Amino acid sequence: MDFEDLLYEVRNGVAWIMINRPEKMNAFRGRTCDELIKALYKAGYDREIGAIVLAGAGERAFCTGGDQSEHDGQYDGRGTIGLPMEELHAAIRDVPKPVIARVQGYAIGGGNVLATICDLTICSDKAVFGQVGPKMGSVDPGYGTAYLARVVGEKKAREIWYLCRRYSGAEAVEMGLANICVPQDELDAEVQKWGEEICERSPTAIAIAKRSFNMDTAHQAGIAGMGMYALKLYYETDESREGVNAFLEKRKPDFRKHAK
């Protein structure tokens, strides 16, 4: 299977899926999302693979969310908002193998959502977590909000979304957003170690455990599906476009002049 935006490699039973857009801080476009979905299902149903790593190329970023240069009221691909986010999030949750987020830099916006949804998150001491949606004229009306509250607690989740602050790897571990924070030069080895340890466990037991963990938040898929339609309508407003325009023009947005 050929990929343009991804690198795909299997290391001793652990599949590494890496967003390969370092010049874009590993921001995803429509094609990236389509390829991630295909790669996740390819690895998820390969009997020779016991764990999956989701990573970003380069030193600077795990993923910084949707590529703003591909966003003008709607992104450049398929799906409700031009990105098949519901399918991508579902793929991470549905494949019967644990998905480990390997965060070496910025996990911002939609990238922060990916790290939240993954079964495990291992980060380096150079990692930076945070949300930017309300600063950019966007929001994740599904797992990125509802499931985040389950992971870090509702008050903290509201802080993350309302204030759009940045959090270190150590702070992410403290709030439950990451499992462990290690020095940058030890990150790949630590991620591979966790993956190989999972490979030694019963794959059927792991698959059942993952389904069980996800069961009581399965309803959030319906919330996400409905929320994406609301988000599509929001993206068509001047208020939302102000966030994109301000980002591209490198200025502070003025949302309130467009709010109705």
N, C-alpha and C positions, 0 to 999 in steps of 0.2 A: 504494500500500500504506500503510495507516494504522497508526501505532504510538502506543502510550500511554506506554511507558517510554523511548522512543528519539527522537532527532532524526536525520534522514537528509537529507544534502545532497550534491550533486555540485559540485565546484569544479574546473573546467578538467580534467576527466578523472579526478579523484581523488574517490572516494566517502568522505565523512565519516560514520561511524556513531557517534553519541554517546549514551552512557547518560545519560538525563535525569532523574536522581533525586538532585539535589544535597542535598536536605534529609535524605537517607539516606546521604550520603557516597558516592553512586552504588553502593551495595550492590545486588546483584541478587536478585530473587525469581523464582518460576517463570515469570511472564509475561515478565520481562526476558530470561531465557535463550531462551525461545521466539522472541521478537522479534529477538534478536541472531542467532539461527540463520537466520531468514528474511531478515534484512537482509544478512547475509554472503553467502548464496547469490544474492540479488538482485543485489548488486554484483559478486560473483565471476564471474557468467556474463553480464554486460552487456558487449557488445563495445566500448561507448564508454568503458568505465572501464579504467584501466591499473593503479591501485593503490587500496588501501583503508586508511583511517585508523580505528582504534578509539580512542575518546576518552571522557572523562567530563565532564559539564557542571559549571560553577562553577570556583572557584579552589582548593578544598580537597582534592579527591580525584579520581584517575583511576578507581579502584574499590577498595572495601574488602571484596570477597568477598560471601558469602551474607548476606542480611538476617536478622539474628538474631531480629528481631521476628516473622519468618515461620517460625521453626524451633522445633518442639517434638517432638523425636524424629525428625521428618522435615520437610522444607520443604513449601511450599504448592503445588507443581506436580507434573508427571509425572516419570517417570524413577525410577531405582533408589532415590535418596535424596530424591525430591521435586524434584529439579532435573536437567534433562537435560544434565549436565556432559560426559558422554562425547560427546554429539552436538555441543555447542558447541565443545569443543576440537577435534573432528574437522573441523568446518566451517572453523575458522581455518587448519588445516593443509591441508585438501583443496581449498579454492578455488584456482584457478590464477593468482590475483593476489597479489602480496606484501601482507601486512597489517602496517601500521605502528602500534605502540602509541604514543600521544601521552600522556605521563605528566607532569601538571602539579602533582601533589600526592601524596597517599598512594596507593601501589600495594601494598596489604596483603592478606594471606590469599589468597582466590580471585582477587582483582585482581592480585596479584603473579604468580599462575600465568598469567593471561591475558597479562600483559606478557612473561612468559618464553616462551610459546608463539608469540607473534607473530613474524613474520619479522625485523622490525627494531623497535627501541625507541629513541625519542627523548624525552628528559626535560628538564625545566627544573631550575634550581638550587634550586627549592623542592620537588623530588620527594623522597619518602621511600619506600624499598622495605623489605619485610620479610614474615616469616611470623608467624602467630599461632595456627596450628592447635593445637599442644600446650598453649597457654594457654587455648583456647576449647573444648576437648573435640572436636577435629576434626583431620583430616589429609587430604591429597590423595594417594591411593595409586596414582597414575598419572603423568601428565606433570609434575605439580607437584613430584614428588620425583625420579623417574627421569630425566626430561628436564632438569630443573634441574641435575642432576649433570653431564650432557653439556655444558651451557652454561657453568657456572662452575667445574666440577671437583668431584669427589666430596667432598673434605674440606670445601670451602666450602659445598656444598649441605647437608651434615650440620650444619654450624655454623648455617646459616640456619634450619633446621627445629628443631634441638634447643634452641637458645638463644633463638630468637624476638627477635633484636635488630633495630634499625632501621639502615638504610643510606642515605646521601645519594645524590643523583644522580651526583656525582663518583665516589663509591665504587662505584656500580653500573657505571659505565663502566670503571673499573679492573678489576673482576672479570669483565667480559664480559657483564653482565646488560643493559646498555644500550650503544647505539652512540655516542651523543654527548649531552652535557649543555650546554644553552644558557641564557642569562638568560630568566626567565619571560616578559618582554615580547617576546621573539624566538621563542618556541616555535612558535606557529602558522605563522609565515612559514617557519621552518626545516622543519617537517613538510611543508608544502605544497611547498616547494622539492624535497625528496627525492621526494615523490610524483610531481611533474611530471617530474623527471629519469627516474624509472622509466618513465613514460608514453612517453618518447622511445625506449625500447629495444624490441627485438623481443618481442612478447607471447608468441609460441610458445617462444622461447628461454628466457624468464623462467619460463614454466609448466613446461618440462622441467627447468630448474635447480631449481625448488622441489620437484618430485617427487623428484629425485635427492637433494637435501639431506635430505628426509624419509624416504628409503627405509630407511636403516639404523637408524631408531628407530621404524619402523612397528609392530614387535612390541609396543611399549609401549601400544598401543591395547588389546591383549588383557590386559595387566597391569592397565590402568585399569578395564576392564570387570569383571574378577574382583574387583579391589580395592574397587569401589563396592559390591559385595554385602557384603563384609566391613565396609565403612564403615556401611552400613545397619544391620547388627547392632550395631555399636558405638554408633550414635546412639540405640539403644533402651535403652542401659544408664544407670544412675544416674551413672556416672563421666562420660560425655559430657554428660548433662543438667546436671551440676554446672557445667560451663564456661559453658553458655548462661545458667543461672540467675544465676551470679556476675556475668556481663556485664550482664544486665538489672538486677540489684540493685546494680551498681556496687561490688562488693567483690572481694577476692582469692579465687580458687577454692581449694578443698581437695579435690583429686582423690584423694589417697591413702586417704582414709577410705572411698571407694567402690570402690577397685580390688580385684579378686578374683584 
